[in-house]
Amino acid sequence: MNLSSHNHGGLDVRDAPAVRPDLVVSVTTVGSPDEGADLADYLRRNVAPGGFTEGVLADFANSLGTVPGLLSGDSHPQDALKGLDALTRNGVQPGRGHRDDVNQMLGSTNLFESNPRPVFRSHANRMKNAGL
């Protein structure tokens, strides 16, 4: 398998080759916070652990996380604080594999940044040319 993932999924998929090296040929992450997210570091530095503000923010984020489950009928427990810790520079494990970035928000692309289509095409061609 050639695995491609975006955003936080890039952090999750990086462990697949270690678990099933016989099945994974390559891993590509696009727009993944491989070096941590500045917002996560900011929140961890400025919001007291166990305090009122952390509790309110966690409840709000956990509530937002349940919306896709309610809409799809497939609900999973949310833990915003574990997610936050996983996105800090200290929480992110060193990456493996190939990484491309695109500057994309709500489907639009920045005039001066990579367009996602050529990034994915380029990676697909690299894999094809390598016989993968």
C-alpha positions in Angstrom: 0.0 0.0 0.0 1.0 3.6 -0.7 -0.5 5.6 2.1 -1.2 9.3 1.7 -2.8 11.5 4.5 -3.5 15.1 5.3 -3.2 17.1 8.5 -3.4 15.2 11.8 -3.9 12.0 9.8 -0.3 12.3 8.8 0.9 11.9 12.4 -1.3 8.8 12.7 -0.3 7.1 9.5 3.4 7.3 10.1 3.3 4.4 12.4 1.8 2.0 9.9 5.1 0.9 8.4 6.4 -0.2 11.8 3.2 -2.2 12.5 2.9 -3.8 9.0 6.1 -3.3 7.0 5.1 -6.1 4.7 2.1 -4.1 3.5 3.3 -0.5 3.4 5.4 0.6 0.5 5.4 4.4 1.1 3.9 7.1 3.4 3.2 10.6 2.2 1.8 13.3 4.4 0.5 16.6 3.1 0.1 19.6 5.4 0.8 17.5 8.6 2.1 19.3 11.7 5.2 17.1 11.7 7.1 19.6 13.8 4.2 20.4 16.1 1.6 23.2 15.9 2.4 26.7 17.2 -1.2 27.0 18.5 -0.8 23.9 20.6 2.4 25.1 22.1 0.9 28.5 22.8 -2.1 27.0 24.6 0.1 24.7 26.7 2.3 27.6 27.7 -0.6 30.0 28.5 -3.5 27.9 29.8 -3.1 26.4 33.3 -3.4 22.6 33.4 -6.5 21.5 35.3 -7.8 25.1 35.5 -11.2 26.6 34.6 -10.1 27.8 31.2 -8.6 24.5 30.2 -11.8 22.8 31.2 -14.0 25.1 29.2 -11.8 24.9 26.1 -11.6 21.1 26.4 -15.4 20.8 26.8 -15.9 23.1 23.8 -13.4 21.1 21.6 -14.8 17.8 22.7 -18.3 19.0 21.8 -17.2 20.1 18.3 -15.6 16.7 17.9 -18.9 14.9 18.5 -20.7 16.7 15.6 -19.3 14.5 12.8 -20.2 11.4 14.9 -23.8 12.7 15.3 -24.1 13.4 11.6 -22.7 10.1 10.5 -24.2 7.9 13.3 -20.8 6.6 14.2 -19.7 8.3 17.5 -16.3 8.0 19.1 -15.2 9.4 22.5 -13.2 12.7 22.1 -10.2 13.8 24.2 -9.2 17.3 23.2 -6.5 17.5 25.8 -4.7 14.4 24.5 -5.1 15.7 21.0 -3.6 19.1 22.1 -0.7 17.4 23.8 -0.1 15.3 20.7 0.2 18.4 18.6 2.8 20.2 20.7 6.4 20.2 19.6 7.2 17.8 22.4 4.3 15.6 21.6 5.1 15.0 17.9 7.4 12.1 17.1 10.0 12.5 14.4 8.6 11.9 11.0 9.5 9.3 8.4 8.7 9.2 4.7 8.1 11.9 2.1 6.4 15.1 3.0 4.9 17.8 0.8 3.1 20.9 2.0 0.3 22.9 0.4 -1.2 26.1 1.6 -4.9 25.4 1.4 -7.8 26.6 3.4 -11.5 25.9 2.7 -10.6 24.6 -0.8 -8.8 27.7 -2.0 -5.1 28.0 -2.7 -2.6 30.8 -2.2 -1.3 32.4 -5.3 2.3 32.1 -4.1 2.1 28.6 -2.6 1.9 25.0 -4.0 -1.4 24.0 -5.5 -2.4 20.6 -4.1 -3.2 18.9 -7.5 0.4 19.1 -8.8 1.7 18.0 -5.4 -0.4 14.8 -5.5 0.3 14.2 -9.2 4.0 14.6 -8.7 4.0 12.1 -5.8 1.9 9.6 -7.8 4.4 9.9 -10.7 7.3 9.4 -8.3 5.7 6.2 -7.1 4.8 5.0 -10.6 8.4 5.7 -11.9 9.8 3.8 -8.9 7.6 0.8 -9.8 5.4 1.2 -6.7 
